[in-house]
Amino acid sequence: MAKSTTKKTESAKKPEKVFRIGYVSASVFAHEIETDEGPITIRSVSVQKRYKDGDDVKYTSSFNLAELPQAVRALQLAQGYVERCESEIILD
């Protein structure tokens, strides 16, 4: 089994790609990790909804029934993106 360690970088804090449907968004984050075989990039997805509370903009990971289709679609788009990125093989 390959040993891995996470390498934190500034780019790890900013999403690599964001898919937005209405007020719901799915953000893809790329994380580079070191393994025994060399560095690899793995991706994670965070889904959230933006809303206003008075003058403040806030975010939540809770969705009502009407927002669930938007969350599902944003996640589908993110899934497709991650699959495309992580299924590519670079031949040397």
C-alpha positions in Angstrom: 0.0 0.0 0.0 1.3 3.5 -0.9 2.2 5.9 1.8 0.6 9.3 1.3 1.0 12.7 2.8 -1.0 15.8 2.1 0.8 18.8 0.8 -0.9 22.1 1.6 -0.6 24.9 -0.9 -2.3 28.2 -1.6 -4.1 26.7 -4.6 -5.7 24.1 -2.3 -7.8 26.9 -0.7 -9.3 28.1 -4.0 -11.7 25.9 -6.0 -10.3 24.5 -9.2 -13.8 24.6 -10.8 -17.3 25.7 -9.7 -20.6 24.6 -11.1 -23.5 26.8 -10.2 -27.3 26.1 -10.7 -29.4 28.9 -9.3 -28.1 29.6 -5.8 -26.6 26.1 -5.4 -23.0 25.5 -6.3 -20.6 22.5 -6.3 -17.0 23.5 -5.9 -14.2 21.1 -6.9 -10.9 21.3 -5.0 -7.7 19.8 -6.2 -5.2 18.4 -3.6 -1.7 17.3 -4.5 -0.5 14.4 -2.4 2.9 12.6 -2.4 2.9 8.9 -2.7 5.6 6.3 -3.0 5.0 6.4 -6.8 5.3 10.2 -6.9 2.9 13.1 -6.7 -0.8 12.7 -7.7 -3.7 15.1 -7.7 -7.0 14.1 -6.1 -10.2 16.1 -6.1 -13.0 16.6 -3.6 -16.3 18.3 -4.0 -18.2 20.6 -1.7 -21.8 21.6 -2.3 -23.4 24.6 -0.8 -26.3 27.1 -1.1 -25.9 30.9 -1.0 -28.5 33.0 0.7 -29.0 36.4 2.2 -29.6 37.1 5.8 -30.5 40.8 5.9 -27.6 42.5 4.1 -25.2 39.6 4.8 -24.5 36.8 2.3 -24.2 33.4 4.0 -23.7 29.8 2.9 -25.3 26.5 4.1 -25.1 22.9 3.1 -28.9 22.4 3.9 -31.4 22.3 1.0 -35.2 22.3 0.9 -37.2 20.1 -1.5 -37.2 22.7 -4.3 -33.4 23.1 -4.2 -32.6 19.4 -4.2 -32.7 19.1 -8.1 -30.3 22.0 -8.3 -27.9 20.3 -5.9 -28.2 17.0 -7.7 -27.4 18.6 -11.1 -24.5 20.7 -9.7 -23.1 17.5 -8.2 -23.6 15.6 -11.5 -21.6 18.3 -13.4 -18.9 18.2 -10.7 -18.8 14.4 -10.9 -18.3 14.5 -14.7 -15.5 17.0 -14.4 -13.7 15.0 -11.7 -14.1 11.8 -13.8 -12.7 13.5 -16.8 -9.7 14.9 -14.9 -8.9 11.8 -13.0 -9.4 9.3 -15.8 -6.8 11.0 -18.1 -3.6 9.1 -18.4 -0.4 11.0 -19.3 2.1 8.8 -21.2 5.7 9.7 -21.0 
